[in-house]
């Protein structure tokens, strides 16, 4: 099990790939951007990103307005 910081909250998980982590949390189809350790990850690369203990994941929802 690894420990991640997700949007500022500590989370424990078994998944070690970003796509598995998002799928487990029903976030795969949602409209948001993902950053791991402050680097934007394109959706096409989710399956190749290996998560490590202590990684910082930010799920960023686009906002409209002006």
C-alpha positions as CSV (number, residue, x, y, z in Angstrom):
1,X,0.0,0.0,0.0
2,X,1.2,3.5,-0.8
3,X,0.3,6.9,0.7
4,X,-0.5,9.8,-1.6
5,X,-1.5,13.4,-1.0
6,X,-4.6,14.0,-3.1
7,X,-5.9,17.5,-3.3
8,X,-4.3,18.2,0.1
9,X,-5.6,15.0,1.8
10,X,-3.5,12.0,2.7
11,X,-4.9,8.8,1.0
12,X,-3.8,5.2,1.1
13,X,-4.2,3.1,-2.0
14,X,-3.2,-0.2,-3.5
15,X,-3.1,1.1,-7.1
16,X,0.4,1.9,-8.4
17,X,-0.7,3.3,-11.9
18,X,-2.5,6.6,-12.3
19,X,-5.2,5.1,-14.6
20,X,-6.0,2.4,-12.0
21,X,-6.1,5.0,-9.2
22,X,-8.5,7.2,-11.1
23,X,-10.7,4.3,-12.2
24,X,-11.0,3.0,-8.6
25,X,-12.3,6.4,-7.6
26,X,-14.7,6.7,-10.5
27,X,-12.7,9.7,-11.8
28,X,-11.7,8.3,-15.2
29,X,-14.5,9.9,-17.2
30,X,-14.8,13.1,-15.3
31,X,-13.8,16.4,-16.9
32,X,-10.7,17.5,-15.0
33,X,-7.0,17.8,-15.4
34,X,-4.5,15.7,-13.4
35,X,-1.1,16.9,-12.1
36,X,1.4,14.6,-10.3
37,X,4.1,16.3,-8.3
38,X,3.2,19.6,-10.1
39,X,3.5,18.1,-13.6
40,X,0.4,18.0,-15.9
41,X,-0.3,14.5,-17.1
42,X,-2.1,14.2,-20.5
43,X,-5.0,11.6,-20.4
44,X,-3.1,9.6,-23.1
45,X,-0.3,9.0,-20.5
46,X,-2.4,7.9,-17.5
47,X,-1.6,4.2,-18.0
48,X,2.2,4.8,-18.1
49,X,2.4,6.9,-14.9
50,X,3.6,4.8,-11.9
51,X,2.6,6.2,-8.6
52,X,5.1,6.2,-5.7
53,X,4.7,6.6,-2.0
54,X,4.5,10.3,-1.2
55,X,3.4,11.5,-4.6
56,X,1.2,14.7,-4.7
57,X,-1.8,14.3,-7.0
58,X,-4.0,17.3,-7.9
59,X,-7.3,16.8,-9.6
60,X,-8.2,20.2,-11.2
61,X,-11.7,21.0,-12.3
62,X,-12.0,23.7,-15.0
63,X,-14.0,26.7,-14.0
64,X,-16.0,29.0,-16.1
65,X,-16.7,32.7,-15.5
66,X,-15.1,36.0,-15.9
